[in-house]
Amino acid sequence: MSWSEGYISEVDYTTGYFTELSPALAEVALLNRSIRTRSLARPTYLELGFGQGLSYAIHCATVPGELWGTDFNPGQAASTEEMVRASGSDARVLDASFAELAERDDLPEFDMIALHGIWSWIGPENRRVIVDIARKKLKPGGVFYVSYNVMPGWAPIAPLRHLLDIHASRGSAEGTGLLNRLDSAMEFAEKVSSAGALYFKAHPRVLERLQKMKDKNRKYLAHEFLNAEWHPMPFSQLVTELEPAKLSFAVSATLIEQVDGLHLSAEGQALVNSFTDVVLRETVRDFLANQQFRRDYFVRGSRRLPGLMQAEKLRAALVVLTEQASNIKFEVRGALGTAKLQESTYAPLVEALASEGARKKSLGELERVLEPKNIGLPSIVQAVTVLMGKNQLMPARADEVVNEVMPRTRALNLHLMDRTRANSEIGYLASPVTGTGIPVGRIDQLCLLARSQGKRGAQAWADSVWETLSAQGQRVLREGKRVEEEAENRVELLKIASAFEKERLPVLERLGIA
Protein backbone atom coordinates (compact mmCIF):
# COMPACT_ATOMS: atom_id res chain seq x y z
CA MET A 1 0.00 0.00 0.00
CA SER A 2 1.19 3.58 -0.67
CA TRP A 3 2.40 6.01 1.99
CA SER A 4 -1.19 7.31 2.33
CA GLU A 5 -2.40 3.89 3.54
CA GLY A 6 -5.70 4.33 1.71
CA TYR A 7 -6.41 7.78 3.14
CA ILE A 8 -7.34 10.29 0.44
CA SER A 9 -4.36 12.40 -0.62
CA GLU A 10 -5.57 13.29 -4.13
CA VAL A 11 -7.54 16.30 -2.84
CA ASP A 12 -6.76 18.43 0.20
CA TYR A 13 -9.07 18.39 3.19
CA THR A 14 -11.05 21.52 4.02
CA THR A 15 -9.44 24.27 6.10
CA GLY A 16 -11.38 24.47 9.34
CA TYR A 17 -10.92 25.35 12.99
CA PHE A 18 -12.15 23.00 15.72
CA THR A 19 -12.55 24.53 19.17
CA GLU A 20 -12.67 21.14 20.88
CA LEU A 21 -8.94 20.74 20.19
CA SER A 22 -8.29 23.78 22.40
CA PRO A 23 -6.82 23.12 25.86
CA ALA A 24 -8.81 26.13 27.10
CA LEU A 25 -12.12 24.57 26.08
CA ALA A 26 -11.09 21.16 27.43
CA GLU A 27 -10.49 22.66 30.87
CA VAL A 28 -13.95 24.25 30.88
CA ALA A 29 -15.74 21.11 29.71
CA LEU A 30 -14.01 18.92 32.30
CA LEU A 31 -14.46 21.42 35.14
CA ASN A 32 -18.20 21.56 34.43
CA ARG A 33 -18.41 17.86 35.23
CA SER A 34 -16.09 17.98 38.28
CA ILE A 35 -13.34 16.06 36.49
CA ARG A 36 -9.89 16.63 37.95
CA THR A 37 -7.06 16.63 35.39
CA ARG A 38 -3.59 17.99 34.91
CA SER A 39 -3.41 21.73 34.40
CA LEU A 40 -3.70 22.66 30.75
CA ALA A 41 -2.62 26.28 31.24
CA ARG A 42 0.90 25.54 29.89
CA PRO A 43 0.57 22.07 28.48
CA THR A 44 2.78 19.71 26.60
CA TYR A 45 0.35 19.04 23.77
CA LEU A 46 0.20 16.67 20.79
CA GLU A 47 -2.20 16.88 17.85
CA LEU A 48 -2.37 13.79 15.65
CA GLY A 49 -3.37 14.31 12.01
CA PHE A 50 -3.69 18.10 11.91
CA GLY A 51 -4.85 18.19 8.25
CA GLN A 52 -4.59 21.71 6.81
CA GLY A 53 -3.29 22.72 10.23
CA LEU A 54 -5.31 25.86 10.97
CA SER A 55 -6.37 24.64 14.43
CA TYR A 56 -2.82 23.59 15.25
CA ALA A 57 -1.32 26.88 14.03
CA ILE A 58 -3.83 28.90 16.05
CA HIS A 59 -3.09 26.89 19.19
CA CYS A 60 0.67 27.20 18.61
CA ALA A 61 0.15 30.97 18.62
CA THR A 62 -2.29 31.17 21.55
CA VAL A 63 -1.20 28.41 23.94
CA PRO A 64 1.90 28.85 26.10
CA GLY A 65 3.57 25.47 26.38
CA GLU A 66 5.32 22.82 24.31
CA LEU A 67 3.29 21.80 21.26
CA TRP A 68 3.85 18.91 18.86
CA GLY A 69 1.79 18.08 15.79
CA THR A 70 2.01 15.60 12.93
CA ASP A 71 0.25 14.80 9.68
CA PHE A 72 1.33 12.07 7.26
CA ASN A 73 0.70 14.34 4.24
CA PRO A 74 3.93 16.33 3.53
CA GLY A 75 2.05 19.03 1.61
CA GLN A 76 -0.23 19.68 4.57
CA ALA A 77 2.74 19.59 6.94
CA ALA A 78 4.58 22.18 4.82
CA SER A 79 1.56 24.51 4.76
CA THR A 80 1.08 24.11 8.52
CA GLU A 81 4.74 24.78 9.26
CA GLU A 82 4.50 27.98 7.22
CA MET A 83 1.66 29.22 9.43
CA VAL A 84 3.33 28.12 12.65
CA ARG A 85 6.64 29.78 11.77
CA ALA A 86 4.84 32.96 10.66
CA SER A 87 3.60 33.32 14.24
CA GLY A 88 7.11 33.01 15.63
CA SER A 89 6.28 29.79 17.46
CA ASP A 90 8.93 27.11 17.83
CA ALA A 91 6.33 24.32 18.04
CA ARG A 92 7.18 21.03 16.35
CA VAL A 93 5.57 20.31 12.96
CA LEU A 94 6.14 16.79 11.61
CA ASP A 95 5.04 14.83 8.54
CA ALA A 96 5.42 11.51 10.34
CA SER A 97 2.88 8.71 10.20
CA PHE A 98 1.50 7.55 13.53
CA ALA A 99 3.80 4.50 13.41
CA GLU A 100 6.83 6.69 12.67
CA LEU A 101 5.87 9.06 15.47
CA ALA A 102 5.57 6.17 17.92
CA GLU A 103 9.14 5.10 17.13
CA ARG A 104 10.71 8.48 17.95
CA ASP A 105 12.87 8.55 21.05
CA ASP A 106 12.53 12.30 21.62
CA LEU A 107 8.79 12.50 22.31
CA PRO A 108 8.02 14.10 25.67
CA GLU A 109 5.18 13.00 27.89
CA PHE A 110 2.01 14.96 27.13
CA ASP A 111 -0.68 16.65 29.20
CA MET A 112 -3.11 16.44 26.27
CA ILE A 113 -3.26 14.35 23.10
CA ALA A 114 -5.91 15.30 20.55
CA LEU A 115 -7.17 14.09 17.17
CA HIS A 116 -10.14 15.38 15.17
CA GLY A 117 -11.63 13.72 12.09
CA ILE A 118 -9.12 10.86 12.15
CA TRP A 119 -10.38 7.90 14.17
CA SER A 120 -13.21 6.75 11.88
CA TRP A 121 -11.11 7.07 8.70
CA ILE A 122 -8.10 4.92 9.61
CA GLY A 123 -7.74 1.17 9.93
CA PRO A 124 -7.48 -0.96 13.09
CA GLU A 125 -3.68 -1.05 13.03
CA ASN A 126 -3.36 2.74 13.00
CA ARG A 127 -5.92 2.98 15.78
CA ARG A 128 -3.83 0.55 17.84
CA VAL A 129 -0.74 2.69 17.23
CA ILE A 130 -2.59 5.79 18.49
CA VAL A 131 -3.67 3.92 21.61
CA ASP A 132 -0.08 2.79 22.15
CA ILE A 133 1.15 6.40 21.87
CA ALA A 134 -1.41 7.41 24.49
CA ARG A 135 -0.43 4.46 26.70
CA LYS A 136 3.25 5.39 26.64
CA LYS A 137 3.17 9.17 26.33
CA LEU A 138 0.01 10.57 27.98
CA LYS A 139 0.73 11.56 31.56
CA PRO A 140 -1.45 10.27 34.40
CA GLY A 141 -4.35 12.71 34.65
CA GLY A 142 -3.79 13.72 31.02
CA VAL A 143 -6.61 14.47 28.58
CA PHE A 144 -7.31 12.58 25.35
CA TYR A 145 -9.67 14.17 22.79
CA VAL A 146 -11.17 12.13 19.95
CA SER A 147 -14.00 12.71 17.47
CA TYR A 148 -15.59 9.92 15.48
CA ASN A 149 -18.61 8.72 13.53
CA VAL A 150 -20.88 6.78 15.84
CA MET A 151 -23.70 4.29 15.64
CA PRO A 152 -26.68 4.21 15.62
CA GLY A 153 -26.90 7.52 13.71
CA TRP A 154 -24.83 6.27 10.77
CA ALA A 155 -26.56 2.90 10.52
CA PRO A 156 -29.13 3.84 7.80
CA ILE A 157 -26.55 5.85 5.84
CA ALA A 158 -23.75 3.27 5.76
CA PRO A 159 -25.22 1.46 2.70
CA LEU A 160 -25.38 4.80 0.82
CA ARG A 161 -21.73 5.42 1.57
CA HIS A 162 -20.93 1.93 0.27
CA LEU A 163 -22.86 2.59 -2.95
CA LEU A 164 -21.04 5.90 -3.51
CA ASP A 165 -17.66 4.31 -2.83
CA ILE A 166 -18.29 1.35 -5.14
CA HIS A 167 -19.43 3.56 -8.02
CA ALA A 168 -16.54 6.01 -7.54
CA SER A 169 -13.99 3.17 -7.68
CA ARG A 170 -15.64 0.87 -10.26
CA GLY A 171 -18.29 2.77 -12.19
CA SER A 172 -16.40 5.92 -13.19
CA ALA A 173 -13.83 6.31 -15.93
CA GLU A 174 -10.22 6.31 -14.79
CA GLY A 175 -8.45 9.65 -14.81
CA THR A 176 -11.61 11.70 -14.30
CA GLY A 177 -10.48 13.00 -10.92
CA LEU A 178 -11.81 12.17 -7.47
CA LEU A 179 -14.26 15.07 -7.19
CA ASN A 180 -15.75 14.32 -10.62
CA ARG A 181 -16.10 10.66 -9.61
CA LEU A 182 -17.87 11.78 -6.45
CA ASP A 183 -20.38 13.85 -8.45
CA SER A 184 -20.96 10.91 -10.78
CA ALA A 185 -21.48 8.60 -7.81
CA MET A 186 -24.12 10.91 -6.30
CA GLU A 187 -25.92 11.14 -9.64
CA PHE A 188 -25.79 7.35 -9.88
CA ALA A 189 -27.30 6.96 -6.39
CA GLU A 190 -30.19 9.17 -7.50
CA LYS A 191 -30.72 6.92 -10.53
CA VAL A 192 -30.83 3.89 -8.25
CA SER A 193 -33.46 5.65 -6.14
CA SER A 194 -35.50 6.61 -9.24
CA ALA A 195 -35.40 2.99 -10.38
CA GLY A 196 -37.57 2.11 -7.38
CA ALA A 197 -34.92 0.97 -4.90
CA LEU A 198 -36.74 -0.37 -1.85
CA TYR A 199 -33.80 0.67 0.32
CA PHE A 200 -34.53 4.36 -0.30
CA LYS A 201 -38.26 3.78 0.19
CA ALA A 202 -37.56 2.09 3.51
CA HIS A 203 -35.21 4.91 4.52
CA PRO A 204 -36.60 8.18 3.08
CA ARG A 205 -34.32 10.29 5.29
CA VAL A 206 -31.31 8.78 3.52
CA LEU A 207 -32.62 10.16 0.24
CA GLU A 208 -33.04 13.55 1.93
CA ARG A 209 -29.42 13.29 3.07
CA LEU A 210 -28.33 12.54 -0.49
CA GLN A 211 -30.13 15.65 -1.75
CA LYS A 212 -28.52 17.84 0.91
CA MET A 213 -25.09 16.52 0.00
CA LYS A 214 -25.26 18.48 -3.27
CA ASP A 215 -24.76 21.70 -1.30
CA LYS A 216 -21.82 20.40 0.75
CA ASN A 217 -18.14 21.10 0.13
CA ARG A 218 -16.91 18.42 -2.30
CA LYS A 219 -13.54 18.09 -0.57
CA TYR A 220 -15.31 17.38 2.71
CA LEU A 221 -17.60 14.81 1.07
CA ALA A 222 -14.69 13.03 -0.61
CA HIS A 223 -12.84 12.64 2.69
CA GLU A 224 -16.02 11.63 4.52
CA PHE A 225 -17.32 9.04 2.07
CA LEU A 226 -14.55 7.82 -0.23
CA ASN A 227 -11.66 6.86 2.03
CA ALA A 228 -10.55 3.24 1.82
CA GLU A 229 -11.05 3.05 5.60
CA TRP A 230 -14.39 4.11 7.08
CA HIS A 231 -15.39 2.78 10.47
CA PRO A 232 -18.37 4.26 12.35
CA MET A 233 -18.56 2.47 15.66
CA PRO A 234 -20.68 2.35 18.80
CA PHE A 235 -19.39 4.22 21.83
CA SER A 236 -18.80 0.89 23.57
CA GLN A 237 -16.29 -0.17 20.90
CA LEU A 238 -14.33 3.06 21.29
CA VAL A 239 -14.18 2.53 25.05
CA THR A 240 -12.89 -1.03 24.53
CA GLU A 241 -10.22 0.09 22.06
CA LEU A 242 -8.98 2.84 24.40
CA GLU A 243 -8.82 0.62 27.50
CA PRO A 244 -5.17 -0.50 26.95
CA ALA A 245 -4.14 3.17 27.39
CA LYS A 246 -6.08 3.28 30.70
CA LEU A 247 -8.38 5.96 29.34
CA SER A 248 -11.77 6.61 30.93
CA PHE A 249 -14.60 8.58 29.37
CA ALA A 250 -14.99 11.99 31.01
CA VAL A 251 -17.43 14.20 29.12
CA SER A 252 -18.65 15.31 25.72
CA ALA A 253 -16.43 18.01 24.22
CA THR A 254 -19.51 19.53 22.57
CA LEU A 255 -20.57 21.84 25.39
CA ILE A 256 -24.15 22.16 24.21
CA GLU A 257 -24.53 18.38 24.59
CA GLN A 258 -23.82 18.69 28.30
CA VAL A 259 -27.29 20.21 28.72
CA ASP A 260 -29.55 17.15 28.60
CA GLY A 261 -32.79 19.08 28.34
CA LEU A 262 -31.86 20.28 24.83
CA HIS A 263 -31.45 16.77 23.48
CA LEU A 264 -33.49 14.35 25.58
CA SER A 265 -37.14 14.23 26.56
CA ALA A 266 -38.03 14.19 30.25
CA GLU A 267 -38.52 10.42 29.99
CA GLY A 268 -35.19 10.08 28.20
CA GLN A 269 -33.39 12.09 30.86
CA ALA A 270 -34.88 9.94 33.60
CA LEU A 271 -33.85 6.78 31.77
CA VAL A 272 -30.28 7.95 31.13
CA ASN A 273 -29.85 9.16 34.70
CA SER A 274 -30.98 5.77 36.04
CA PHE A 275 -27.75 4.13 34.85
CA THR A 276 -24.50 4.15 36.78
CA ASP A 277 -22.63 2.26 34.06
CA VAL A 278 -21.02 4.81 31.73
CA VAL A 279 -21.05 2.64 28.61
CA LEU A 280 -24.73 1.73 28.99
CA ARG A 281 -25.67 5.34 29.80
CA GLU A 282 -23.87 6.83 26.78
CA THR A 283 -25.13 4.09 24.46
CA VAL A 284 -28.73 4.77 25.45
CA ARG A 285 -28.10 8.52 25.05
CA ASP A 286 -26.83 7.92 21.50
CA PHE A 287 -29.98 5.96 20.66
CA LEU A 288 -32.24 8.64 22.13
CA ALA A 289 -30.50 11.41 20.16
CA ASN A 290 -29.79 9.25 17.06
CA GLN A 291 -26.18 10.41 17.40
CA GLN A 292 -24.02 10.42 14.24
CA PHE A 293 -20.86 12.15 15.43
CA ARG A 294 -19.30 12.37 18.86
CA ARG A 295 -16.55 14.60 20.24
CA ASP A 296 -15.33 13.18 23.54
CA TYR A 297 -12.75 13.89 26.21
CA PHE A 298 -11.19 10.89 27.95
CA VAL A 299 -8.84 11.11 30.92
CA ARG A 300 -6.02 8.79 31.96
CA GLY A 301 -6.90 8.24 35.59
CA SER A 302 -10.17 10.09 36.05
CA ARG A 303 -10.68 11.70 39.46
CA ARG A 304 -13.52 13.76 40.86
CA LEU A 305 -13.12 17.28 42.19
CA PRO A 306 -14.69 17.84 45.62
CA GLY A 307 -17.70 20.15 45.38
CA LEU A 308 -15.94 22.95 47.25
CA MET A 309 -12.92 22.91 44.91
CA GLN A 310 -15.12 22.79 41.82
CA ALA A 311 -17.12 25.80 43.02
CA GLU A 312 -13.92 27.75 43.75
CA LYS A 313 -12.49 26.98 40.31
CA LEU A 314 -15.77 27.87 38.60
CA ARG A 315 -15.98 31.21 40.40
CA ALA A 316 -12.41 32.00 39.34
CA ALA A 317 -13.03 31.11 35.68
CA LEU A 318 -13.00 34.06 33.27
CA VAL A 319 -15.31 34.46 30.27
CA VAL A 320 -15.77 37.02 27.50
CA LEU A 321 -18.47 37.69 24.92
CA THR A 322 -17.48 36.90 21.34
CA GLU A 323 -20.61 38.50 19.88
CA GLN A 324 -22.42 41.79 20.26
CA ALA A 325 -24.95 41.41 23.07
CA SER A 326 -27.70 42.81 20.83
CA ASN A 327 -27.19 39.91 18.39
CA ILE A 328 -27.69 37.18 20.97
CA LYS A 329 -31.03 35.43 20.60
CA PHE A 330 -32.46 33.54 23.54
CA GLU A 331 -32.92 30.28 21.68
CA VAL A 332 -30.76 27.28 20.92
CA ARG A 333 -31.00 24.26 18.68
CA GLY A 334 -30.64 20.77 20.11
CA ALA A 335 -31.54 17.24 19.03
CA LEU A 336 -35.18 17.93 19.94
CA GLY A 337 -35.32 21.08 17.78
CA THR A 338 -35.13 24.77 18.68
CA ALA A 339 -35.67 25.56 22.35
CA LYS A 340 -36.41 28.93 23.97
CA LEU A 341 -33.93 29.94 26.65
CA GLN A 342 -35.23 31.27 29.95
CA GLU A 343 -35.08 35.01 29.41
CA SER A 344 -35.29 35.76 33.13
CA THR A 345 -31.85 34.15 33.47
CA TYR A 346 -30.19 34.86 30.12
CA ALA A 347 -31.16 38.52 29.69
CA PRO A 348 -29.62 39.68 33.02
CA LEU A 349 -26.57 37.46 32.40
CA VAL A 350 -25.93 38.89 28.93
CA GLU A 351 -26.48 42.42 30.26
CA ALA A 352 -23.87 41.78 32.97
CA LEU A 353 -21.44 40.30 30.45
CA ALA A 354 -21.90 43.33 28.16
CA SER A 355 -21.41 45.91 30.90
CA GLU A 356 -18.23 47.99 31.20
CA GLY A 357 -17.31 47.53 27.55
CA ALA A 358 -17.92 43.78 27.71
CA ARG A 359 -14.60 43.26 29.48
CA LYS A 360 -13.82 39.72 30.58
CA LYS A 361 -15.40 38.76 33.89
CA SER A 362 -15.17 35.87 36.32
CA LEU A 363 -18.17 33.69 37.11
CA GLY A 364 -17.77 34.77 40.73
CA GLU A 365 -18.17 38.41 39.70
CA LEU A 366 -21.23 37.54 37.64
CA GLU A 367 -22.64 35.65 40.62
CA ARG A 368 -22.35 38.74 42.82
CA VAL A 369 -23.94 41.00 40.19
CA LEU A 370 -26.84 38.60 39.58
CA GLU A 371 -27.48 37.65 43.21
CA PRO A 372 -30.22 40.33 43.65
CA LYS A 373 -32.09 38.65 40.77
CA ASN A 374 -31.87 35.25 42.52
CA ILE A 375 -29.62 33.82 39.82
CA GLY A 376 -27.11 31.53 41.53
CA LEU A 377 -23.90 29.85 40.40
CA PRO A 378 -25.53 26.63 39.03
CA SER A 379 -27.82 28.66 36.75
CA ILE A 380 -24.92 30.84 35.65
CA VAL A 381 -22.76 27.81 34.85
CA GLN A 382 -25.48 26.21 32.73
CA ALA A 383 -26.24 29.45 30.89
CA VAL A 384 -22.52 30.08 30.26
CA THR A 385 -22.18 26.53 28.95
CA VAL A 386 -25.04 27.08 26.51
CA LEU A 387 -23.65 30.43 25.30
CA MET A 388 -20.23 28.81 24.80
CA GLY A 389 -21.94 26.01 22.90
CA LYS A 390 -23.46 28.70 20.66
CA ASN A 391 -19.98 30.26 20.19
CA GLN A 392 -21.20 33.56 21.64
CA LEU A 393 -19.05 33.30 24.75
CA MET A 394 -15.58 31.87 25.32
CA PRO A 395 -13.26 31.19 28.22
CA ALA A 396 -10.79 34.04 28.80
CA ARG A 397 -7.27 34.12 30.19
CA ALA A 398 -5.43 36.34 32.65
CA ASP A 399 -3.73 39.49 31.33
CA GLU A 400 -0.21 38.09 31.78
CA VAL A 401 -0.99 35.16 29.48
CA VAL A 402 -2.66 37.44 26.93
CA ASN A 403 0.39 39.71 26.87
CA GLU A 404 2.73 36.75 26.54
CA VAL A 405 1.06 35.29 23.43
CA MET A 406 -0.06 38.59 21.83
CA PRO A 407 3.03 38.98 19.59
CA ARG A 408 2.48 35.48 18.15
CA THR A 409 -1.24 35.95 17.52
CA ARG A 410 -0.68 39.30 15.82
CA ALA A 411 1.98 37.81 13.54
CA LEU A 412 -0.16 34.78 12.70
CA ASN A 413 -3.25 36.86 12.02
CA LEU A 414 -1.34 39.13 9.62
CA HIS A 415 -0.16 36.02 7.79
CA LEU A 416 -3.68 34.55 7.63
CA MET A 417 -5.21 37.84 6.47
CA ASP A 418 -2.59 38.12 3.76
CA ARG A 419 -3.48 34.62 2.55
CA THR A 420 -7.15 35.58 2.58
CA ARG A 421 -6.49 38.09 -0.20
CA ALA A 422 -6.42 35.12 -2.60
CA ASN A 423 -9.38 33.06 -1.33
CA SER A 424 -11.90 32.57 1.46
CA GLU A 425 -10.70 29.20 2.77
CA ILE A 426 -9.40 30.59 6.07
CA GLY A 427 -12.36 31.86 8.07
CA TYR A 428 -10.78 32.19 11.54
CA LEU A 429 -8.25 34.36 13.33
CA ALA A 430 -6.42 33.74 16.60
CA SER A 431 -7.54 35.40 19.83
CA PRO A 432 -4.92 35.81 22.57
CA VAL A 433 -7.73 36.53 25.03
CA THR A 434 -9.63 33.25 24.55
CA GLY A 435 -6.81 30.99 23.38
CA THR A 436 -9.00 29.86 20.48
CA GLY A 437 -9.84 30.70 16.90
CA ILE A 438 -12.65 33.19 16.29
CA PRO A 439 -14.77 33.19 13.11
CA VAL A 440 -13.90 36.16 10.87
CA GLY A 441 -15.16 36.20 7.27
CA ARG A 442 -13.04 37.11 4.25
CA ILE A 443 -14.22 40.68 3.72
CA ASP A 444 -13.93 41.42 7.43
CA GLN A 445 -10.38 40.05 7.34
CA LEU A 446 -9.56 42.25 4.35
CA CYS A 447 -10.92 45.27 6.24
CA LEU A 448 -8.69 44.35 9.18
CA LEU A 449 -5.73 43.98 6.84
CA ALA A 450 -6.36 47.44 5.37
CA ARG A 451 -6.66 48.84 8.90
CA SER A 452 -3.32 47.23 9.86
CA GLN A 453 -1.76 49.04 6.89
CA GLY A 454 -2.78 52.41 8.31
CA LYS A 455 -5.96 52.94 6.31
CA ARG A 456 -8.68 54.54 8.40
CA GLY A 457 -12.46 54.36 8.14
CA ALA A 458 -15.00 52.25 6.30
CA GLN A 459 -14.56 54.05 2.98
CA ALA A 460 -10.82 53.43 2.87
CA TRP A 461 -11.31 49.79 3.85
CA ALA A 462 -14.01 49.27 1.22
CA ASP A 463 -11.74 50.79 -1.44
CA SER A 464 -8.91 48.48 -0.41
CA VAL A 465 -11.15 45.40 -0.52
CA TRP A 466 -12.37 46.39 -3.99
CA GLU A 467 -8.78 46.65 -5.22
CA THR A 468 -8.14 43.10 -4.03
CA LEU A 469 -11.34 41.62 -5.48
CA SER A 470 -11.26 43.45 -8.81
CA ALA A 471 -7.62 42.49 -9.46
CA GLN A 472 -8.77 38.84 -9.41
CA GLY A 473 -11.97 39.34 -11.38
CA GLN A 474 -14.02 38.72 -8.26
CA ARG A 475 -17.25 40.41 -7.28
CA VAL A 476 -19.51 40.82 -4.26
CA LEU A 477 -22.52 38.55 -3.90
CA ARG A 478 -25.84 40.21 -3.10
CA GLU A 479 -28.67 37.87 -2.11
CA GLY A 480 -26.64 35.02 -3.58
CA LYS A 481 -26.15 36.72 -6.96
CA ARG A 482 -22.92 38.16 -8.36
CA VAL A 483 -22.90 41.96 -8.62
CA GLU A 484 -21.20 42.95 -11.87
CA GLU A 485 -20.99 46.76 -12.03
CA GLU A 486 -18.04 48.39 -10.25
CA ALA A 487 -20.16 51.17 -8.76
CA GLU A 488 -22.60 48.68 -7.24
CA ASN A 489 -19.74 46.60 -5.85
CA ARG A 490 -18.31 49.68 -4.19
CA VAL A 491 -21.70 50.53 -2.68
CA GLU A 492 -22.11 47.00 -1.29
CA LEU A 493 -18.57 46.91 0.06
CA LEU A 494 -19.07 50.25 1.83
CA LYS A 495 -22.20 48.85 3.49
CA ILE A 496 -20.27 45.78 4.64
CA ALA A 497 -17.28 47.81 5.85
CA SER A 498 -19.54 50.25 7.73
CA ALA A 499 -21.34 47.39 9.47
CA PHE A 500 -17.98 45.83 10.29
CA GLU A 501 -16.72 49.08 11.82
CA LYS A 502 -19.82 49.49 13.96
CA GLU A 503 -20.63 45.93 15.02
CA ARG A 504 -17.76 43.50 14.54
CA LEU A 505 -14.66 45.61 15.07
CA PRO A 506 -15.39 46.38 18.76
CA VAL A 507 -15.73 42.64 19.42
CA LEU A 508 -12.45 41.83 17.68
CA GLU A 509 -10.71 44.61 19.62
CA ARG A 510 -11.70 43.20 22.99
CA LEU A 511 -10.63 39.72 21.83
CA GLY A 512 -7.17 41.06 21.01
CA ILE A 513 -7.55 40.35 17.28
CA ALA A 514 -7.81 43.98 16.15
C-alpha positions, -999 to +999 in steps of 0.1 A: +000+000+000+012+036-007+024+060+020-012+073+023-024+039+035-057+043+017-064+078+031-073+103+004-044+124-006-056+133-041-075+163-028-068+184+002-091+184+032-111+215+040-094+243+061-114+245+093-109+253+130-122+230+157-125+245+192-127+211+209-089+207+202-083+238+224-068+231+259-088+261+271-121+246+261-111+212+274-105+227+309-140+243+309-157+211+297-140+189+323-145+214+351-182+216+344-184+179+352-161+180+383-133+161+365-099+166+380-071+166+354-036+180+349-034+217+344-037+227+307-026+263+312+009+255+299+006+221+285+028+197+266+003+190+238+002+167+208-022+169+178-024+138+157-034+143+120-037+181+119-048+182+083-046+217+068-033+227+102-053+259+110-064+246+144-028+236+152-013+269+140-038+289+161-031+269+192+007+272+186+001+310+186-023+312+215-012+284+239+019+289+261+036+255+264+053+228+243+033+218+213+039+189+189+018+181+158+020+156+129+003+148+097+013+121+073+007+143+042+039+163+035+020+190+016-002+197+046+027+196+069+046+222+048+016+245+048+011+241+085+047+248+093+045+280+072+017+292+094+033+281+127+066+298+118+048+330+107+036+333+142+071+330+156+063+298+175+089+271+178+063+243+180+072+210+163+056+203+130+061+168+116+050+148+085+054+115+103+029+087+102+015+075+135+038+045+134+068+067+127+059+091+155+056+062+179+091+051+171+107+085+179+129+085+210+125+123+216+088+125+223+080+141+257+052+130+279+020+150+271-007+167+292-031+164+263-033+144+231-059+153+205-072+141+172-101+154+152-116+137+121-091+109+121-104+079+142-132+067+119-111+071+087-081+049+096-077+012+099-075-010+131-037-011+130-034+027+130-059+030+158-038+006+178-007+027+172-026+058+185-037+039+216-001+028+221+012+064+219-014+074+245-004+045+267+033+054+266+032+092+263+000+106+280+007+116+316-015+103+344-043+127+347-038+137+310-066+145+286-073+126+253-097+142+228-112+121+199-140+127+175-156+099+155-186+087+135-209+068+158-237+043+156-267+042+156-269+075+137-248+063+108-266+029+105-291+038+078-266+059+058-238+033+058-252+015+027-254+048+008-217+054+016-209+019+003-229+026-029-210+059-035-177+043-028-183+013-051-194+036-080-165+060-075-140+032-077-156+009-103-183+028-122-164+059-132-138+063-159-102+063-148-084+096-148-116+117-143-105+130-109-118+122-075-143+151-072-158+143-106-161+107-096-179+118-065-204+139-084-210+109-108-215+086-078-241+109-063-259+111-096-258+073-099-273+070-064-302+092-075-307+069-105-308+039-082-335+056-061-355+066-092-354+030-104-376+021-074-349+010-049-367-004-018-338+007+003-345+044-003-383+038+002-376+021+035-352+049+045-366+082+031-343+103+053-313+088+035-326+102+002-330+135+019-294+133+031-283+125-005-301+156-018-285+178+009-251+165+000-253+185-033-248+217-013-218+204+008-181+211+001-169+184-023-135+181-006-153+174+027-176+148+011-147+130-006-128+126+027-160+116+045-173+090+021-145+078-002-117+069+020-105+032+018-110+031+056-144+041+071-154+028+105-184+043+124-186+025+157-207+024+188-194+042+218-188+009+236-163-002+209-143+031+213-142+025+251-129-010+245-102+001+221-090+028+244-088+006+275-052-005+270-041+032+274-061+033+307-084+060+293-118+066+309-146+086+294-150+120+310-174+142+291-186+153+257-164+180+242-195+195+226-206+218+254-241+222+242-245+184+246-238+187+283-273+202+287-295+171+286-328+191+283-319+203+248-314+168+235-335+143+256-371+142+266-380+142+302-385+104+300-352+101+282-334+121+309-349+099+336-338+068+318-303+080+311-299+092+347-310+058+360-278+041+348-245+042+368-226+023+341-210+048+317-210+026+286-247+017+290-257+053+298-239+068+268-251+041+245-287+048+255-281+085+251-268+079+215-300+060+207-322+086+221-305+114+202-298+093+171-262+104+174-240+104+142-209+121+154-193+124+189-166+146+202-153+132+235-127+139+262-112+109+279-088+111+309-060+088+320-069+082+356-102+101+360-107+117+395-135+138+409-131+173+422-147+178+456-177+201+454-159+230+473-129+229+449-151+228+418-171+258+430-139+277+437-125+270+403-158+279+386-160+312+404-124+320+393-130+311+357-130+341+333-153+345+303-158+370+275-185+377+249-175+369+213-206+385+199-224+418+203-249+414+231-277+428+208-272+399+184-277+372+210-310+354+206-325+335+235-329+303+217-308+273+209-310+243+187-306+208+201-315+172+190-352+179+199-353+211+178-351+248+187-357+256+224-364+289+240-339+299+267-352+313+300-351+350+294-353+358+331-319+341+335-302+349+301-312+385+297-296+397+330-266+375+324-259+389+289-265+424+303-239+418+330-214+403+305-219+433+282-214+459+309-182+480+312-173+475+276-179+438+277-146+433+295-138+397+306-154+388+339-152+359+363-182+337+371-178+348+407-182+384+397-212+375+376-226+356+406-224+387+428-239+410+402-268+386+396-275+376+432-302+403+437-321+387+408-319+353+425-296+338+398-271+315+415-239+299+404-255+266+390-278+287+368-249+308+356-228+278+348-255+262+327-262+295+309-225+301+303-222+265+290-250+271+265-236+304+253-202+288+248-219+260+229-235+287+207-200+303+202-212+336+216-191+333+248-156+319+253-133+312+282-108+340+288-073+341+302-054+363+327-037+395+313-002+381+318-010+352+295-027+374+269+004+397+269+027+368+265+011+353+234-001+386+218+030+390+196+025+355+182-012+359+175-007+393+158+020+378+135-002+348+127-033+369+120-013+391+096-002+360+078-037+346+076-052+378+065-026+381+038-035+346+026-071+356+026-065+381-002-064+351-026-094+331-013-119+326+015-107+292+028-094+306+061-124+319+081-108+322+115-083+344+133-064+337+166-075+354+198-049+358+226-077+365+250-096+333+246-068+310+234-090+299+205-098+307+169-126+332+163-148+332+131-139+362+109-152+362+073-130+371+043-142+407+037-139+414+074-104+401+073-096+423+044-109+453+062-087+444+092-057+440+068-064+474+054-067+488+089-033+472+099-018+490+069-028+524+083-060+529+063-087+545+084-125+544+081-150+523+063-146+540+030-108+534+029-113+498+039-140+493+012-117+508-014-089+485-004-111+454-005-124+464-040-088+467-052-081+431-040-113+416-055-113+435-088-076+425-095-088+388-094-120+393-114-140+387-083-172+404-073-195+408-043-225+385-039-258+402-031-287+379-021-266+350-036-261+367-070-229+382-084-229+420-086-212+429-119-210+468-120-180+484-102-202+512-088-226+487-072-197+466-058-183+497-042-217+505-027-221+470-013-186+469+001-191+502+018-222+489+035-203+458+046-173+478+058-195+503+077-213+474+095-180+458+103-167+491+118-198+495+140-206+459+150-178+435+145-147+456+151-154+464+188-157+426+194-125+418+177-107+446+196-117+432+230-106+397+218-072+411+210-076+403+173-078+440+161 
